[in-house]
Amino acid sequence: MTGSGAAGWFGVSARGWADRDVIRARLEAGADPNSGAYAFGGYDGKPLHLAAEWGTPESVTELAGHVDDVDAEYDDRTALWVAVFAHRLDNARALVAAGADPWRPMMAGWSPGRLALAGPAPDLFPVPAGHPGLSPAEAATVTEARRLIAALGEFDEEGLSVACVANISAAEAARRLAARPADDADVEAALDDPWSDFDGSLRIVGVTDVPGGCVVTQPWGYVPSTPEVTLPLSVGTVCYSMGANPKSGNQGAVSRDGVLDDSDTHPGGGDAGGHLTADEILAEYLYQGQAVAYCCAAAGLRPSDARAVVGPPDLWLRLPERDR
C-alpha cells in the first residue's frame, strides 16, 4: 500500500520520479498530483516540481496530464522554472507542450523564458515580440561567467579552501595577515604530505594577484575560509571565502569591511530561494557546481587561469600563531 492523497508520494526516490510507470502506479493508487510539499533527501516541492528536476519528459508528461494547473507555484516558482534552472531542457519542453507559460514572471522577475536566455540553450523558447530579453549588464554577467568557468577549468576541490578578496594585492594581503614568507622546505613538506605536520601545514597559505584583487588558497586545509584570514582581508573591501569539506560540501562565508556579513553559504550549490535578489539568482544559475568560480565572480575577480587556485601561487606565506 502506498497510501492516497499527498501521502501517496511517500518513498518516491529521485530515480522514481524518472520512471513513468512508478508515477502512473502512484496516481492509480490515489496519490494526489496537486499535493503540497513533499520531501525526499532534503529536496521538496509539488510532485510536478520534483519530476521537472529529477524526472524524464515521459514522467513529467504523465503528471502534467493530471494536475489542475501546470503552472501552480511552489516556493515562488513553477515546475517549468525548476526545469530550466536545473538545465533539464527536455523536461522544460514537455511542460511547455502541456501548457506551461515560459514568460510568467516569478523569482525576482526571472520568468523561466528569461532565465533560459542566460543558459546553455538561449533559443529554448520563442521570445515574444517586444520582450526586452537580458539587460546589457545581465548579458555581460553571462559572458563573464562562461569565460571564467572555462578559464578555471576542472580541478579537484576536495579539501581546498580559498579566499577571494577584491581590490587588494598579494603584498597587501600578506601585510594584513601579519604573514612572512614561508620556508621553501616547509612548503615542499606540506605539498608532499600535509598530514605529517598538519598543524604546521595549516599555517602555510598561498596568495596570488589576479585582475580585480587577489586569491588566498590552501590546497590541504580550511584556514583561508576562517575569520582569522577573511576579516582582516576584508577591511575596506569584500572577501568571499569557501572551504570544500569532503563531509559537508562547500561551506562559504562573506566578509565585508572586517565584519562577517554572511555565513554557512553554499557557493555553487544552486540555491535559488525567494530570498535572493535578481542578480543573486542569476549568479546561482550560472555557477551551479562551480564554487570557486562563484567566489571569484562575487568578489569581482577575473583570473585568466586556475593558477591562483591550484598553484603555484605568487607567494607562499606563513601565518602567525593564533587560536583558531
Beta strands, then each sheet from edge to edge (+ up, - down):
strand 1: 38-40
strand 2: 43-45
strand 3: 161-166
strand 4: 180-181
strand 5: 204-210
strand 6: 213-218
strand 7: 238-245
strand 8: 249-256
strand 9: 259-265
strand 10: 315-318
sheet 1: 1+ 2-
sheet 2: 4+ 10- 5+ 6- 3+ 7- 8+ 9-
end
